[in-house]
Structures are given as C-alpha cells and as structure tokens.
Amino acid sequence: MDTLFMTRKTALLLLLATTLAFTGCDKIRSKVPFLKKKEVAATPAPAPVAAAPATPAPDESPSSTEPPSKTGSSTSPKGSSSKGTDTAGSAVNKNAAVIALCYHNVDEKGSKALTLPIAEFEKEMEAIKANGFTVIPMQDFLAWRRGEKSIPNKSCIITIDDGWVSAYTNAWPILKKYNYPFTLFIYINYVGTGGKSMSWDQLAEMRDAGVDIESHTYSHSSLKVPGGNVDAKAKALIKQDVATLGVDGWLRKEIIDSKLVLEKQLGIKCNVFAYPFGVWSPKAVEIVKEAGYEAAFTVYGQQLHPSSQKELLGRYAVEASKPKIFEDAMKMIGGGQSTVSTGPSEPTYTQLAAVSMVTKPMDGETIGDSKPLIKANLATLGDIDPGTVEMRISGFGPVAVKYDPATKTVQYQVTQKLREPEYTVFISAKSKGKRIETKWNFKYDSTAAPSTGPVTDASTLPPQTTPIPAATPKKK
C-alpha cells in the first residue's frame, strides 16, 4: 500500500512540475533538480534556431545594404563622362567662333587693292568693338584649339601682312589705342629694303612690345607657281633657287627657311604661317606640316572653329575697293563686347651691349648635347638690374632664366631637345636705366663629341653694329 502511495505521489509531483514548467513558473523549476538540469540543456537550444535565419543575412547584405553610390561612382560610365564634360566645359568653350582679318598697307597712298586709308582702318577697329567682337592674340587662338584655354564666344584675330612700314607708323598707334593685340606676317626679302618696308630694328621693337611675328615666306611668290606674282628681280632669284634646290627645295626655303631666319634674327618662335595671296598647293601644305606650324592661313574668309583644318584657316582680306568683305566678316556671329587689354606697350630703346663676356656654349662652338646648359657671365655689361635679365633663343623664344646677382651669371637648362643645326642666344637687361642686349651663336650636331674644356671667354665676338631692342616674353 505504501508503495502504491509513493508511486501515485511521485506521478502527481511530476504532473504538477510539468504543468508549472509550461506555464513559466521559474521558482518551481529551480526547486526541482532534474527540471533545472533540463533548463540548462534547453538554454542553448533557441540559439541555433535564432542563428539559422541570421546566417544567410550576411550573404544578402552586399546587394541589399552596400551603398550603391560608391559602386556607381567608381564604375558608372555616365558618372565618369559627365565629370569630364563638366571639367572641359568649364575650362574651354568649344562653341566659340573666331574670324581672322587680313590687312596690308594702312596708308593714304598706295595700291588700291592693298592699301586702306588710315581713317578707314580706325573706323573698322571701332566697328569690331561695336559689333561685339573680342580681339584675341594669335597664341590664345592656338591655345583654344589645343583645348588649353577658353576664349570669348565671338572672337577676332587681326593680322597685317608683308612688312609694310605703315604697320609700324600708322596701324600700330591705332591698335594701341584700342588695346588690340595683332600678328605681323613677314616675308624675309622685304625687310630692310628701304622705302615702305620695315627694318629689323622696327620689328624687334614691336616684338618687345608683345606683337606676334610670324612667317609669310621668303619671297612672297605664289607657292603654286615658282616666281608667280612677284617682280622681275624676285622672279630671277627664285629661278636660281629652283635650278639649285629643285622645286621642293625652293618650297622648303620659302616655308621653312623663312621661319628659321625670323627666329634667328628676332629670337622668337614662329608657329604660324600665311600663304602669299592665299594660294597653296598640296606639296606646300605637306611642307607646312613638316615645318611644325600649328596653323596656316589663306584668304578665304570663314568662321574658325576647333575642327577647322589647321593648314587651311581662312582670313577676310580687307580691301578699300571691296568694303563688302569687311561687312561680311562682321556678320559672321553676334553679341559680346571687347574687353581685351593686352595690346602693345610703348617701345623702349637700347644701347650696344658689351661683347667681352664668358659664355657657354662658346660663340661658334659645335655641341653634341641635345639639352645643354646655356650660361653667360654678365659682369662686362655693368651694374645689372637683376629683375630685368631676360634670355631668348631662336626657335624657342623667351625662356625662364636663373640669374645670380652675386656671380652675375645667367643660365638656362634646355628642356626640349635641340633639332636645328644652329641657334642664336639673346640676352638683355637694364644697366643704370638703359636696356642693353647682346647675342652669340652656337651649332648643334648630334654626332659631335661632348666639350671637355672650360667655359671660354667670348671677347673675340664681332661687335654688333646696330642696337637690338630689348626682349619681352610675348607667348605663353
């Protein structure tokens, strides 16, 4: 009987404990050892259940939770191209349009086809402003075409051809008045011939004031027909050139050698060419490319854009007898107002520079180093104003020099490889308020042995017979 009672008691306790366990009575569970044991065993059981849905969550997170902006910014073609467009658009306005005007002799007397009266020229300069054009330098135009610089939507380039002295005496003062930059296209055989031609000194003065000077051939002959459209004397010389050099050789003289002469005489870099009479041939265009010109102009007036063929850029050749040409030029595009103020400054004059100076390379020396260090000691030039020392090299133009007042040494490390067989170095500075300048030549031959001797005294340099105006950087 006792046994039966104990069995029933045990069963009743088990039933009660089980019931309380499911109802959540923690106190009863804590009093019953086997229930407590089960509780401990049951505690981790929910963890796997809870962890099970958490396990795939990390697998889904890359596509569902990673910020899409990061992915898009690094791989999206749209994001990439739009950024490039914004940058280019803010830097360079490719929608701008340019016209180029071509003048010759600005004077009261002369050939009606080439001469424009002074008053008419000034009237046209005013009309350029009134019609909303901004007159820009040639080099700004080239920088715009290269995608390096923005220009106004409605821009104009002014050019004056040949080398008439009227460009110096008549046109230049008017262009200064309006602060208009301009380009001179010069043909070599006309310079310094007297009469109505400009001298090298006048060209150097204009160069120093910031006037852009470029090539217009050697003889001004038509490049399509050797000796075409020139006088009998020029025609005879061209005939000799053709006999000696051949037609291609003559063309190279007209297009390439004319460039080299200007660079050597004036210490500038010529990168623009103008075809005489606007006449060209396929071979002439080929040699223009060979010469490395960035642009070449005809006289077929047209709007100029970045896509315009660089070897055949049109200019409006303004003539007194054909006023419609200028009128058409003014109608090409509209709007805007000229604000350029980078025109020529007042000219300065110089005295003859001392020549007994130490230079490297020496005058007349042939070097083989394609990137030489060019040096000169300026002690013989007197008390130099350090801030006025300048150097220009034919084919390079103005260069960034270093001047040491303590040793009176100026130097420039050439960074672009030499290519021409001969170079002229010009150095100018102010001494006691007077601008002085000197120059020397050296030759380049890639096969020449390197010089091992010291920097040599150049006192044997022949003295210059004419003053050379000071150098002022004109191209950026």
Buried (B, 14 or more C-beta within 10 A) or exposed (E): EEEEEEEEEEEEEEEEBEEBBEEEEEEBBEEBEEBEEEBEEEEEEEEEEEEEEEEEEEEEEEEEEEEEEEEEEEEEEEEEEEEEEEEEEEEBBEEBBBBBBBBBBBBEEBEEEBBBBBEBBBEBBEBBBEBBBBBBBBBBBBBBBEEEBBBBBBBBBBBBBBBBBBBBBBBBEBBBEBBBBBBBBBBBBBBBEEEBBBBBBBBBBBBBBBBBBBBBBBBBBBBBEBBBBBEEEBBEBBEEBBEEEEEEEBBBBBBBBBBBBBBBBBBBBBBBBBBBBBBBBEBBBBBBEEBEBBBBBBBEBBEBEBEBEBBBBBBBBBBBEBEEBBEEBBEBBEEBEBEBEEBBEEBBEBEBBBBBBBBBBBBEBBBBBEEBEBBBBBBBBBEBEEEBBBBBBBBBBBBEBEBEEEEBBBBBEBEEEBEEEBBBBBBBBBBEEEBBBBBBBBBBEEEEEEBEEEBBBBEEBEEEEEBBBBBBEBBE
